[in-house]
Amino acid sequence: MLSPLQNKSSKGKVLSVNDYAWLKHKFITMYGYDCWNEVTLREFFELVPEMMKEDAKTENLRLSTLKYYGVKNPK
């Protein structure tokens, strides 16, 4: 069986160890460290697309709020 890090995404990108560390950090900031201890690696990689959707929503909210407050080029 291949490692989940060796699987290719739909865009053709192969996940590296640095990507795993970044995804783990995102998971812990969204759901907490206690959830990290309870989730299996397979469940974690199944949750990655949902985490990315939530991250995009958070970023859109941040940009919209900055535009509302008058920031000219929020990024």
PDB file of N, CA, C and O in Angstrom:
ATOM      1  N   MET A   1       0.848  -1.182   0.000  1.00  0.00           N
ATOM      2  CA  MET A   1       0.000   0.000   0.000  1.00  0.00           C
ATOM      3  C   MET A   1       0.890   1.240   0.000  1.00  0.00           C
ATOM      4  O   MET A   1       1.892   1.299   0.712  1.00  0.00           O
ATOM      5  N   LEU A   2       0.515   2.213  -0.795  1.00  0.00           N
ATOM      6  CA  LEU A   2       1.276   3.449  -0.884  1.00  0.00           C
ATOM      7  C   LEU A   2       0.989   4.347   0.309  1.00  0.00           C
ATOM      8  O   LEU A   2      -0.098   4.314   0.886  1.00  0.00           O
ATOM      9  N   SER A   3       1.968   5.138   0.662  1.00  0.00           N
ATOM     10  CA  SER A   3       1.786   6.133   1.705  1.00  0.00           C
ATOM     11  C   SER A   3       0.833   7.207   1.202  1.00  0.00           C
ATOM     12  O   SER A   3       0.861   7.532   0.015  1.00  0.00           O
ATOM     13  N   PRO A   4      -0.021   7.777   2.077  1.00  0.00           N
ATOM     14  CA  PRO A   4      -0.900   8.861   1.631  1.00  0.00           C
ATOM     15  C   PRO A   4      -0.128  10.064   1.105  1.00  0.00           C
ATOM     16  O   PRO A   4      -0.652  10.829   0.294  1.00  0.00           O
ATOM     17  N   LEU A   5       1.120  10.241   1.561  1.00  0.00           N
ATOM     18  CA  LEU A   5       1.921  11.351   1.070  1.00  0.00           C
ATOM     19  C   LEU A   5       2.361  11.138  -0.368  1.00  0.00           C
ATOM     20  O   LEU A   5       2.729  12.099  -1.045  1.00  0.00           O
ATOM     21  N   GLN A   6       2.333   9.894  -0.854  1.00  0.00           N
ATOM     22  CA  GLN A   6       2.748   9.612  -2.210  1.00  0.00           C
ATOM     23  C   GLN A   6       1.596   9.673  -3.203  1.00  0.00           C
ATOM     24  O   GLN A   6       1.815   9.625  -4.413  1.00  0.00           O
ATOM     25  N   ASN A   7       0.382   9.778  -2.704  1.00  0.00           N
ATOM     26  CA  ASN A   7      -0.778   9.878  -3.593  1.00  0.00           C
ATOM     27  C   ASN A   7      -0.795  11.231  -4.275  1.00  0.00           C
ATOM     28  O   ASN A   7      -0.418  12.237  -3.675  1.00  0.00           O
ATOM     29  N   LYS A   8      -1.225  11.262  -5.512  1.00  0.00           N
ATOM     30  CA  LYS A   8      -1.325  12.515  -6.245  1.00  0.00           C
ATOM     31  C   LYS A   8      -2.715  13.099  -6.054  1.00  0.00           C
ATOM     32  O   LYS A   8      -3.707  12.374  -5.975  1.00  0.00           O
ATOM     33  N   SER A   9      -2.767  14.404  -5.982  1.00  0.00           N
ATOM     34  CA  SER A   9      -4.051  15.070  -5.885  1.00  0.00           C
ATOM     35  C   SER A   9      -4.661  15.174  -7.280  1.00  0.00           C
ATOM     36  O   SER A   9      -4.066  14.735  -8.264  1.00  0.00           O
ATOM     37  N   SER A  10      -5.854  15.760  -7.351  1.00  0.00           N
ATOM     38  CA  SER A  10      -6.521  15.896  -8.641  1.00  0.00           C
ATOM     39  C   SER A  10      -5.771  16.872  -9.551  1.00  0.00           C
ATOM     40  O   SER A  10      -5.935  16.825 -10.770  1.00  0.00           O
ATOM     41  N   LYS A  11      -4.955  17.753  -8.977  1.00  0.00           N
ATOM     42  CA  LYS A  11      -4.185  18.700  -9.774  1.00  0.00           C
ATOM     43  C   LYS A  11      -2.836  18.123 -10.174  1.00  0.00           C
ATOM     44  O   LYS A  11      -2.077  18.781 -10.886  1.00  0.00           O
ATOM     45  N   GLY A  12      -2.520  16.914  -9.735  1.00  0.00           N
ATOM     46  CA  GLY A  12      -1.274  16.281 -10.120  1.00  0.00           C
ATOM     47  C   GLY A  12      -0.116  16.580  -9.199  1.00  0.00           C
ATOM     48  O   GLY A  12       1.005  16.154  -9.478  1.00  0.00           O
ATOM     49  N   LYS A  13      -0.342  17.306  -8.099  1.00  0.00           N
ATOM     50  CA  LYS A  13       0.723  17.643  -7.182  1.00  0.00           C
ATOM     51  C   LYS A  13       0.912  16.506  -6.184  1.00  0.00           C
ATOM     52  O   LYS A  13      -0.059  15.958  -5.663  1.00  0.00           O
ATOM     53  N   VAL A  14       2.152  16.163  -5.928  1.00  0.00           N
ATOM     54  CA  VAL A  14       2.466  15.139  -4.937  1.00  0.00           C
ATOM     55  C   VAL A  14       2.710  15.837  -3.608  1.00  0.00           C
ATOM     56  O   VAL A  14       3.465  16.806  -3.538  1.00  0.00           O
ATOM     57  N   LEU A  15       2.072  15.345  -2.560  1.00  0.00           N
ATOM     58  CA  LEU A  15       2.263  15.931  -1.242  1.00  0.00           C
ATOM     59  C   LEU A  15       3.638  15.589  -0.697  1.00  0.00           C
ATOM     60  O   LEU A  15       4.102  14.455  -0.820  1.00  0.00           O
ATOM     61  N   SER A  16       4.283  16.572  -0.099  1.00  0.00           N
ATOM     62  CA  SER A  16       5.591  16.343   0.507  1.00  0.00           C
ATOM     63  C   SER A  16       5.448  16.344   2.026  1.00  0.00           C
ATOM     64  O   SER A  16       4.360  16.562   2.559  1.00  0.00           O
ATOM     65  N   VAL A  17       6.548  16.100   2.706  1.00  0.00           N
ATOM     66  CA  VAL A  17       6.542  16.105   4.167  1.00  0.00           C
ATOM     67  C   VAL A  17       6.227  17.510   4.678  1.00  0.00           C
ATOM     68  O   VAL A  17       5.542  17.649   5.692  1.00  0.00           O
ATOM     69  N   ASN A  18       6.706  18.547   4.008  1.00  0.00           N
ATOM     70  CA  ASN A  18       6.400  19.921   4.414  1.00  0.00           C
ATOM     71  C   ASN A  18       4.922  20.218   4.273  1.00  0.00           C
ATOM     72  O   ASN A  18       4.353  20.929   5.101  1.00  0.00           O
ATOM     73  N   ASP A  19       4.292  19.688   3.242  1.00  0.00           N
ATOM     74  CA  ASP A  19       2.853  19.871   3.065  1.00  0.00           C
ATOM     75  C   ASP A  19       2.091  19.189   4.195  1.00  0.00           C
ATOM     76  O   ASP A  19       1.092  19.719   4.680  1.00  0.00           O
ATOM     77  N   TYR A  20       2.551  18.035   4.607  1.00  0.00           N
ATOM     78  CA  TYR A  20       1.895  17.327   5.708  1.00  0.00           C
ATOM     79  C   TYR A  20       1.979  18.151   6.989  1.00  0.00           C
ATOM     80  O   TYR A  20       1.000  18.244   7.730  1.00  0.00           O
ATOM     81  N   ALA A  21       3.133  18.746   7.255  1.00  0.00           N
ATOM     82  CA  ALA A  21       3.293  19.558   8.461  1.00  0.00           C
ATOM     83  C   ALA A  21       2.361  20.767   8.406  1.00  0.00           C
ATOM     84  O   ALA A  21       1.755  21.129   9.415  1.00  0.00           O
ATOM     85  N   TRP A  22       2.243  21.395   7.233  1.00  0.00           N
ATOM     86  CA  TRP A  22       1.361  22.547   7.087  1.00  0.00           C
ATOM     87  C   TRP A  22      -0.108  22.126   7.277  1.00  0.00           C
ATOM     88  O   TRP A  22      -0.877  22.821   7.942  1.00  0.00           O
ATOM     89  N   LEU A  23      -0.484  20.988   6.688  1.00  0.00           N
ATOM     90  CA  LEU A  23      -1.861  20.500   6.832  1.00  0.00           C
ATOM     91  C   LEU A  23      -2.166  20.136   8.278  1.00  0.00           C
ATOM     92  O   LEU A  23      -3.267  20.394   8.765  1.00  0.00           O
ATOM     93  N   LYS A  24      -1.203  19.542   8.961  1.00  0.00           N
ATOM     94  CA  LYS A  24      -1.388  19.202  10.379  1.00  0.00           C
ATOM     95  C   LYS A  24      -1.594  20.471  11.195  1.00  0.00           C
ATOM     96  O   LYS A  24      -2.456  20.518  12.072  1.00  0.00           O
ATOM     97  N   HIS A  25      -0.812  21.489  10.908  1.00  0.00           N
ATOM     98  CA  HIS A  25      -0.970  22.769  11.611  1.00  0.00           C
ATOM     99  C   HIS A  25      -2.362  23.350  11.366  1.00  0.00           C
ATOM    100  O   HIS A  25      -3.019  23.809  12.300  1.00  0.00           O
ATOM    101  N   LYS A  26      -2.812  23.330  10.102  1.00  0.00           N
ATOM    102  CA  LYS A  26      -4.152  23.836   9.772  1.00  0.00           C
ATOM    103  C   LYS A  26      -5.234  23.053  10.513  1.00  0.00           C
ATOM    104  O   LYS A  26      -6.184  23.636  11.037  1.00  0.00           O
ATOM    105  N   PHE A  27      -5.083  21.723  10.552  1.00  0.00           N
ATOM    106  CA  PHE A  27      -6.072  20.883  11.234  1.00  0.00           C
ATOM    107  C   PHE A  27      -6.137  21.229  12.714  1.00  0.00           C
ATOM    108  O   PHE A  27      -7.223  21.370  13.275  1.00  0.00           O
ATOM    109  N   ILE A  28      -4.981  21.365  13.345  1.00  0.00           N
ATOM    110  CA  ILE A  28      -4.955  21.638  14.783  1.00  0.00           C
ATOM    111  C   ILE A  28      -5.520  23.023  15.080  1.00  0.00           C
ATOM    112  O   ILE A  28      -6.209  23.193  16.087  1.00  0.00           O
ATOM    113  N   THR A  29      -5.249  24.023  14.228  1.00  0.00           N
ATOM    114  CA  THR A  29      -5.806  25.355  14.480  1.00  0.00           C
ATOM    115  C   THR A  29      -7.316  25.384  14.269  1.00  0.00           C
ATOM    116  O   THR A  29      -8.012  26.147  14.939  1.00  0.00           O
ATOM    117  N   MET A  30      -7.839  24.567  13.348  1.00  0.00           N
ATOM    118  CA  MET A  30      -9.282  24.551  13.099  1.00  0.00           C
ATOM    119  C   MET A  30     -10.044  23.722  14.130  1.00  0.00           C
ATOM    120  O   MET A  30     -11.077  24.156  14.640  1.00  0.00           O
ATOM    121  N   TYR A  31      -9.538  22.540  14.432  1.00  0.00           N
ATOM    122  CA  TYR A  31     -10.304  21.590  15.235  1.00  0.00           C
ATOM    123  C   TYR A  31      -9.737  21.342  16.623  1.00  0.00           C
ATOM    124  O   TYR A  31     -10.431  20.764  17.459  1.00  0.00           O
ATOM    125  N   GLY A  32      -8.513  21.752  16.901  1.00  0.00           N
ATOM    126  CA  GLY A  32      -7.929  21.578  18.220  1.00  0.00           C
ATOM    127  C   GLY A  32      -7.050  20.342  18.304  1.00  0.00           C
ATOM    128  O   GLY A  32      -7.171  19.400  17.522  1.00  0.00           O
ATOM    129  N   TYR A  33      -6.164  20.387  19.283  1.00  0.00           N
ATOM    130  CA  TYR A  33      -5.198  19.308  19.432  1.00  0.00           C
ATOM    131  C   TYR A  33      -5.851  18.007  19.901  1.00  0.00           C
ATOM    132  O   TYR A  33      -5.400  16.919  19.543  1.00  0.00           O
ATOM    133  N   ASP A  34      -6.901  18.119  20.695  1.00  0.00           N
ATOM    134  CA  ASP A  34      -7.578  16.909  21.172  1.00  0.00           C
ATOM    135  C   ASP A  34      -8.151  16.098  20.020  1.00  0.00           C
ATOM    136  O   ASP A  34      -8.116  14.868  20.048  1.00  0.00           O
ATOM    137  N   CYS A  35      -8.680  16.777  19.006  1.00  0.00           N
ATOM    138  CA  CYS A  35      -9.209  16.068  17.836  1.00  0.00           C
ATOM    139  C   CYS A  35      -8.088  15.398  17.056  1.00  0.00           C
ATOM    140  O   CYS A  35      -8.287  14.337  16.465  1.00  0.00           O
ATOM    141  N   TRP A  36      -6.904  16.020  17.053  1.00  0.00           N
ATOM    142  CA  TRP A  36      -5.769  15.446  16.318  1.00  0.00           C
ATOM    143  C   TRP A  36      -5.414  14.074  16.868  1.00  0.00           C
ATOM    144  O   TRP A  36      -5.059  13.175  16.105  1.00  0.00           O
ATOM    145  N   ASN A  37      -5.503  13.904  18.165  1.00  0.00           N
ATOM    146  CA  ASN A  37      -5.151  12.626  18.779  1.00  0.00           C
ATOM    147  C   ASN A  37      -6.163  11.534  18.446  1.00  0.00           C
ATOM    148  O   ASN A  37      -5.833  10.350  18.507  1.00  0.00           O
ATOM    149  N   GLU A  38      -7.384  11.915  18.097  1.00  0.00           N
ATOM    150  CA  GLU A  38      -8.439  10.930  17.869  1.00  0.00           C
ATOM    151  C   GLU A  38      -8.620  10.550  16.396  1.00  0.00           C
ATOM    152  O   GLU A  38      -9.229   9.521  16.103  1.00  0.00           O
ATOM    153  N   VAL A  39      -8.109  11.348  15.479  1.00  0.00           N
ATOM    154  CA  VAL A  39      -8.343  11.103  14.060  1.00  0.00           C
ATOM    155  C   VAL A  39      -7.237  10.194  13.501  1.00  0.00           C
ATOM    156  O   VAL A  39      -6.065  10.319  13.856  1.00  0.00           O
ATOM    157  N   THR A  40      -7.646   9.282  12.621  1.00  0.00           N
ATOM    158  CA  THR A  40      -6.655   8.421  11.973  1.00  0.00           C
ATOM    159  C   THR A  40      -6.087   9.144  10.760  1.00  0.00           C
ATOM    160  O   THR A  40      -6.637  10.149  10.309  1.00  0.00           O
ATOM    161  N   LEU A  41      -4.993   8.631  10.244  1.00  0.00           N
ATOM    162  CA  LEU A  41      -4.353   9.257   9.097  1.00  0.00           C
ATOM    163  C   LEU A  41      -5.265   9.232   7.878  1.00  0.00           C
ATOM    164  O   LEU A  41      -5.308  10.197   7.114  1.00  0.00           O
ATOM    165  N   ARG A  42      -5.984   8.151   7.692  1.00  0.00           N
ATOM    166  CA  ARG A  42      -6.919   8.052   6.561  1.00  0.00           C
ATOM    167  C   ARG A  42      -8.027   9.101   6.695  1.00  0.00           C
ATOM    168  O   ARG A  42      -8.360   9.776   5.720  1.00  0.00           O
ATOM    169  N   GLU A  43      -8.598   9.242   7.889  1.00  0.00           N
ATOM    170  CA  GLU A  43      -9.629  10.249   8.107  1.00  0.00           C
ATOM    171  C   GLU A  43      -9.076  11.651   7.902  1.00  0.00           C
ATOM    172  O   GLU A  43      -9.755  12.527   7.365  1.00  0.00           O
ATOM    173  N   PHE A  44      -7.838  11.854   8.335  1.00  0.00           N
ATOM    174  CA  PHE A  44      -7.205  13.163   8.170  1.00  0.00           C
ATOM    175  C   PHE A  44      -7.133  13.551   6.701  1.00  0.00           C
ATOM    176  O   PHE A  44      -7.488  14.672   6.338  1.00  0.00           O
ATOM    177  N   PHE A  45      -6.676  12.634   5.853  1.00  0.00           N
ATOM    178  CA  PHE A  45      -6.555  12.948   4.435  1.00  0.00           C
ATOM    179  C   PHE A  45      -7.914  13.046   3.748  1.00  0.00           C
ATOM    180  O   PHE A  45      -8.026  13.684   2.701  1.00  0.00           O
ATOM    181  N   GLU A  46      -8.942  12.429   4.316  1.00  0.00           N
ATOM    182  CA  GLU A  46     -10.286  12.610   3.781  1.00  0.00           C
ATOM    183  C   GLU A  46     -10.839  13.982   4.158  1.00  0.00           C
ATOM    184  O   GLU A  46     -11.680  14.525   3.441  1.00  0.00           O
ATOM    185  N   LEU A  47     -10.376  14.550   5.281  1.00  0.00           N
ATOM    186  CA  LEU A  47     -10.837  15.858   5.729  1.00  0.00           C
ATOM    187  C   LEU A  47     -10.106  17.021   5.064  1.00  0.00           C
ATOM    188  O   LEU A  47     -10.546  18.165   5.178  1.00  0.00           O
ATOM    189  N   VAL A  48      -9.016  16.757   4.384  1.00  0.00           N
ATOM    190  CA  VAL A  48      -8.207  17.833   3.793  1.00  0.00           C
ATOM    191  C   VAL A  48      -9.023  18.715   2.842  1.00  0.00           C
ATOM    192  O   VAL A  48      -8.920  19.938   2.948  1.00  0.00           O
ATOM    193  N   PRO A  49      -9.821  18.178   1.926  1.00  0.00           N
ATOM    194  CA  PRO A  49     -10.608  19.080   1.056  1.00  0.00           C
ATOM    195  C   PRO A  49     -11.569  19.973   1.835  1.00  0.00           C
ATOM    196  O   PRO A  49     -11.749  21.139   1.484  1.00  0.00           O
ATOM    197  N   GLU A  50     -12.185  19.441   2.884  1.00  0.00           N
ATOM    198  CA  GLU A  50     -13.087  20.245   3.711  1.00  0.00           C
ATOM    199  C   GLU A  50     -12.322  21.336   4.452  1.00  0.00           C
ATOM    200  O   GLU A  50     -12.820  22.451   4.612  1.00  0.00           O
ATOM    201  N   MET A  51     -11.113  21.012   4.904  1.00  0.00           N
ATOM    202  CA  MET A  51     -10.282  22.008   5.573  1.00  0.00           C
ATOM    203  C   MET A  51      -9.916  23.135   4.616  1.00  0.00           C
ATOM    204  O   MET A  51      -9.895  24.301   5.009  1.00  0.00           O
ATOM    205  N   MET A  52      -9.628  22.795   3.369  1.00  0.00           N
ATOM    206  CA  MET A  52      -9.265  23.812   2.395  1.00  0.00           C
ATOM    207  C   MET A  52     -10.457  24.723   2.078  1.00  0.00           C
ATOM    208  O   MET A  52     -10.286  25.925   1.876  1.00  0.00           O
ATOM    209  N   LYS A  53     -11.676  24.140   2.036  1.00  0.00           N
ATOM    210  CA  LYS A  53     -12.873  24.949   1.813  1.00  0.00           C
ATOM    211  C   LYS A  53     -13.073  25.933   2.961  1.00  0.00           C
ATOM    212  O   LYS A  53     -13.356  27.109   2.733  1.00  0.00           O
ATOM    213  N   GLU A  54     -12.927  25.452   4.197  1.00  0.00           N
ATOM    214  CA  GLU A  54     -13.076  26.318   5.362  1.00  0.00           C
ATOM    215  C   GLU A  54     -12.008  27.401   5.383  1.00  0.00           C
ATOM    216  O   GLU A  54     -12.288  28.542   5.751  1.00  0.00           O
ATOM    217  N   ASP A  55     -10.791  27.056   4.992  1.00  0.00           N
ATOM    218  CA  ASP A  55      -9.705  28.032   4.936  1.00  0.00           C
ATOM    219  C   ASP A  55     -10.005  29.103   3.898  1.00  0.00           C
ATOM    220  O   ASP A  55      -9.738  30.282   4.129  1.00  0.00           O
ATOM    221  N   ALA A  56     -10.558  28.707   2.757  1.00  0.00           N
ATOM    222  CA  ALA A  56     -10.917  29.678   1.717  1.00  0.00           C
ATOM    223  C   ALA A  56     -12.035  30.602   2.191  1.00  0.00           C
ATOM    224  O   ALA A  56     -12.006  31.802   1.919  1.00  0.00           O
ATOM    225  N   LYS A  57     -13.012  30.051   2.895  1.00  0.00           N
ATOM    226  CA  LYS A  57     -14.101  30.877   3.433  1.00  0.00           C
ATOM    227  C   LYS A  57     -13.565  31.891   4.433  1.00  0.00           C
ATOM    228  O   LYS A  57     -13.972  33.053   4.421  1.00  0.00           O
ATOM    229  N   THR A  58     -12.656  31.458   5.297  1.00  0.00           N
ATOM    230  CA  THR A  58     -12.064  32.356   6.291  1.00  0.00           C
ATOM    231  C   THR A  58     -11.277  33.470   5.616  1.00  0.00           C
ATOM    232  O   THR A  58     -11.357  34.628   6.026  1.00  0.00           O
ATOM    233  N   GLU A  59     -10.528  33.126   4.596  1.00  0.00           N
ATOM    234  CA  GLU A  59      -9.744  34.128   3.870  1.00  0.00           C
ATOM    235  C   GLU A  59     -10.656  35.115   3.143  1.00  0.00           C
ATOM    236  O   GLU A  59     -10.372  36.312   3.134  1.00  0.00           O
ATOM    237  N   ASN A  60     -11.733  34.645   2.540  1.00  0.00           N
ATOM    238  CA  ASN A  60     -12.682  35.540   1.876  1.00  0.00           C
ATOM    239  C   ASN A  60     -13.348  36.486   2.872  1.00  0.00           C
ATOM    240  O   ASN A  60     -13.549  37.662   2.572  1.00  0.00           O
ATOM    241  N   LEU A  61     -13.687  35.979   4.046  1.00  0.00           N
ATOM    242  CA  LEU A  61     -14.267  36.825   5.085  1.00  0.00           C
ATOM    243  C   LEU A  61     -13.266  37.881   5.534  1.00  0.00           C
ATOM    244  O   LEU A  61     -13.639  39.037   5.732  1.00  0.00           O
ATOM    245  N   ARG A  62     -12.011  37.505   5.696  1.00  0.00           N
ATOM    246  CA  ARG A  62     -10.977  38.452   6.107  1.00  0.00           C
ATOM    247  C   ARG A  62     -10.809  39.557   5.062  1.00  0.00           C
ATOM    248  O   ARG A  62     -10.740  40.736   5.409  1.00  0.00           O
ATOM    249  N   LEU A  63     -10.744  39.180   3.788  1.00  0.00           N
ATOM    250  CA  LEU A  63     -10.587  40.167   2.726  1.00  0.00           C
ATOM    251  C   LEU A  63     -11.805  41.086   2.619  1.00  0.00           C
ATOM    252  O   LEU A  63     -11.660  42.292   2.420  1.00  0.00           O
ATOM    253  N   SER A  64     -12.992  40.521   2.750  1.00  0.00           N
ATOM    254  CA  SER A  64     -14.214  41.327   2.693  1.00  0.00           C
ATOM    255  C   SER A  64     -14.268  42.321   3.843  1.00  0.00           C
ATOM    256  O   SER A  64     -14.676  43.467   3.655  1.00  0.00           O
ATOM    257  N   THR A  65     -13.863  41.895   5.019  1.00  0.00           N
ATOM    258  CA  THR A  65     -13.868  42.779   6.180  1.00  0.00           C
ATOM    259  C   THR A  65     -12.869  43.910   5.990  1.00  0.00           C
ATOM    260  O   THR A  65     -13.166  45.063   6.302  1.00  0.00           O
ATOM    261  N   LEU A  66     -11.688  43.587   5.481  1.00  0.00           N
ATOM    262  CA  LEU A  66     -10.698  44.633   5.246  1.00  0.00           C
ATOM    263  C   LEU A  66     -11.180  45.639   4.201  1.00  0.00           C
ATOM    264  O   LEU A  66     -10.958  46.841   4.345  1.00  0.00           O
ATOM    265  N   LYS A  67     -11.843  45.145   3.145  1.00  0.00           N
ATOM    266  CA  LYS A  67     -12.383  46.054   2.133  1.00  0.00           C
ATOM    267  C   LYS A  67     -13.468  46.945   2.728  1.00  0.00           C
ATOM    268  O   LYS A  67     -13.559  48.128   2.399  1.00  0.00           O
ATOM    269  N   TYR A  68     -14.290  46.370   3.606  1.00  0.00           N
ATOM    270  CA  TYR A  68     -15.347  47.144   4.256  1.00  0.00           C
ATOM    271  C   TYR A  68     -14.761  48.273   5.094  1.00  0.00           C
ATOM    272  O   TYR A  68     -15.310  49.373   5.139  1.00  0.00           O
ATOM    273  N   TYR A  69     -13.648  47.993   5.752  1.00  0.00           N
ATOM    274  CA  TYR A  69     -13.015  49.013   6.587  1.00  0.00           C
ATOM    275  C   TYR A  69     -12.157  49.982   5.792  1.00  0.00           C
ATOM    276  O   TYR A  69     -11.562  50.886   6.378  1.00  0.00           O
ATOM    277  N   GLY A  70     -12.074  49.825   4.477  1.00  0.00           N
ATOM    278  CA  GLY A  70     -11.424  50.804   3.631  1.00  0.00           C
ATOM    279  C   GLY A  70      -9.979  50.525   3.260  1.00  0.00           C
ATOM    280  O   GLY A  70      -9.294  51.410   2.748  1.00  0.00           O
ATOM    281  N   VAL A  71      -9.509  49.328   3.506  1.00  0.00           N
ATOM    282  CA  VAL A  71      -8.153  48.990   3.094  1.00  0.00           C
ATOM    283  C   VAL A  71      -8.156  48.854   1.570  1.00  0.00           C
ATOM    284  O   VAL A  71      -8.978  48.133   1.005  1.00  0.00           O
ATOM    285  N   LYS A  72      -7.234  49.550   0.915  1.00  0.00           N
ATOM    286  CA  LYS A  72      -7.280  49.621  -0.552  1.00  0.00           C
ATOM    287  C   LYS A  72      -6.929  48.303  -1.234  1.00  0.00           C
ATOM    288  O   LYS A  72      -7.673  47.851  -2.104  1.00  0.00           O
ATOM    289  N   ASN A  73      -5.822  47.681  -0.864  1.00  0.00           N
ATOM    290  CA  ASN A  73      -5.398  46.429  -1.488  1.00  0.00           C
ATOM    291  C   ASN A  73      -5.149  45.370  -0.418  1.00  0.00           C
ATOM    292  O   ASN A  73      -3.998  45.089  -0.086  1.00  0.00           O
ATOM    293  N   PRO A  74      -6.190  44.790   0.116  1.00  0.00           N
ATOM    294  CA  PRO A  74      -5.979  43.779   1.165  1.00  0.00           C
ATOM    295  C   PRO A  74      -5.476  42.471   0.580  1.00  0.00           C
ATOM    296  O   PRO A  74      -6.050  41.943  -0.372  1.00  0.00           O
ATOM    297  N   LYS A  75      -4.403  41.957   1.154  1.00  0.00           N
ATOM    298  CA  LYS A  75      -3.869  40.673   0.727  1.00  0.00           C
ATOM    299  C   LYS A  75      -3.193  39.974   1.844  1.00  0.00           C
ATOM    300  O   LYS A  75      -2.681  38.870   1.662  1.00  0.00           O
TER     301      LYS A  75
END
